[in-house]
Amino acid sequence: ALKISRNTVKKYLHLITVNGWRQDELLGMEEGNLEGLFSRPEESTPDRYCQLDELLPSYEKELKRVGVNRWVLWGEYMFPSLENHTTISLEKYTTLMQG
């Protein structure tokens, strides 16, 4: 057993295919270099928390409005570029969310 999530294996296989990496290249690499290829760059959490902290007072006000819920606000937070577009259907939004 690999002791690794099946989804993680799928992600790695996808990255290998998309990037055109060859098996012999990968097997010849040092572990640190492999980790660099397959891991996401770390995002600075303090910046993210500061950004969210600034938004929370306005979110609190927005939640009191009819038709606004945490799902809507989360979508605006995660996909800020969609705010400037016309309202999209929940079905289309859900499709975007699922990737």
N, C-alpha and C positions, 0 to 999 in steps of 0.2 A: 504494500500500500504506500502511496505517495505522502499521505498525511497532509494533503493540500486540497482545497476546495475544487470541485469539478468546474465551477465557473471561473476560477483563477486559471486553471489549465486551458479552458476555452479561450480566455483572454490572451494568454501567452501564445497559443497557437495562432490566433487571429493576428497578433502583432508580428509574429514570424512571417506569416503569409503576406501581410500588407507591406512589410518592409523588405521582403525578398531576402531575408537572412538565410544562409545555408547552414545545415546541421554541423558540418565540420568546422565552420567559423565559430559557431556558438560553443561547441565542445572544447575548442582551443582557447577560449577566453577565461580570464581570471574571474572569480566569483564577484568581486567588487564591480568589475566592468559589466557583467551580466545584470547585476542589480541596477546599475545605472540605466540599462536599456529597458528593463521591464518595470521599474518603479516610477510612479508619478512624482514630479517635483513637489516638494513640500510647500504648502502655502503658508504664509505667515499668519498664524492664528490670531495674534493680537490685533492686526489690522482688520481682519474679518470681524472680530468681536467688537472693535470700535465702530465699524461701519454699522453693524446690527444695533449696537447700543444707541446710536444716533437716530435710527429709524423707529425704535420701539415706542417713543411717545406718539408719533404720528400713527403707528399701527394701532395703538390703544384707542385713539379717536376713531380711526377707520372701522374698527370692529363694532362700534356702536351704530354704524350705518346699516340700513337694510340692504341685504344682498352681499354683504362683505363678510367673509369668514377667514379662518386661518389658512385654508387651502388657497384662496385667492391671493392673500398677502404673501404667502410662501412663493407662489408662482411669480409674483412681481419682484420678489427679492432674488429668486434664482434666475429669472429671465427678464432682466430690466429692459432689454431692447424690445420686448413685446408690448410694453406699456404704451409706446408711441404709436402703435398700430391700432386698427379698429378691433373691437371685441371679437374674439374668436369663440367658436362653439366649444362646449365642454368636451365633446368627442374629439375634436381636433387638438385641443389642449392636452387631453389625456394621452393621445398618440404621441405628441411631442415629449411628454413626460416619460413615456416608456422607452424612448430612444428608438 
